[in-house]
Amino acid sequence: MRRTNAHAEEAASGAGDRCPLASAEELADFLGVPLNTVYIWNHRHQGPRAHKVGRYLRYRWSEVEAWLEAQTVNRAT
């Protein structure tokens, strides 16, 4: 495949750097929960926001981190 000038400029500028998306399996491993829990969260519109890529669920790591941060439990001392 031949790169166009736009693609070459984008790669050179660093704008083409993207984080890979996480699969449901990777998310379950990362969070330490069963895979079925991830699918249940998606069905119930809970958990990190999922994106459909074809027939697969994918997750942006930045959204996973933001969701995880929002789950912090505040303990009164």
N, C-alpha and C positions, 0 to 999 in steps of 0.2 A: 504494500500500500504506500502510495506517495503522499508525503506531507505537503499541504498547501502552505503558502506564506503565512496565512493567518494562524495556522496550527503551529508553525515554527516560531512565530513571534510570541504566541501564547505560552509555549513551553519555555522559551528563553526568559520571559518576564516572570515566570513562576506562577502565573495565574492558572495554569493547568494543573497545579498540585491539588489533589483531592484525596481525602481520606477514604479508604474503602468502606463500604457499607457492611454492617454485621448481619449475618443470617440469624434466624430464630435460634438455631442450635448454639451459635457463638454467644448470643445474648444470654441464653439459659446457663451456659457454662460460666460466663462472666459473673452473673448474678447469683449463681449457686442455687438455682431453682430448677424443677423439672421442666422439660420442654413443653409438656402439656399446659403448664401454668402460663407460659408465654402466649400460647395460642388462646387460652381462656381470657387472658388480659386483653388481647386484641379483639376478641369477640365482644367483650363487655366494655370496650373503649376505655380500658384502664391500662396502666403501665406506660412505658415509653411509646411515643407515636410511631406507628408502623407505616411503611410505604410498600405498595404492591409493585413489584418488578416482575412483569409477566405473571406467573402464578405463585410467585414466592414473596414472602414477607422479608423486608430488609429494614434495617435500623441505622440511623445516622448516629455515630458515636457521640457527637456533641449533644444531641437530643437525649440520648441515654444518660449522659453525665448530668444534664440539667434536671431530668426527671429524678435521678437518684439523689441529687442535692435537695430537691423539694420534698423528699421522703424523710428528711432528718427529723428525729424526735427530740423535741425540746424538753428537757427535764428540769423541773423546778428544784433548786437546792436550798 
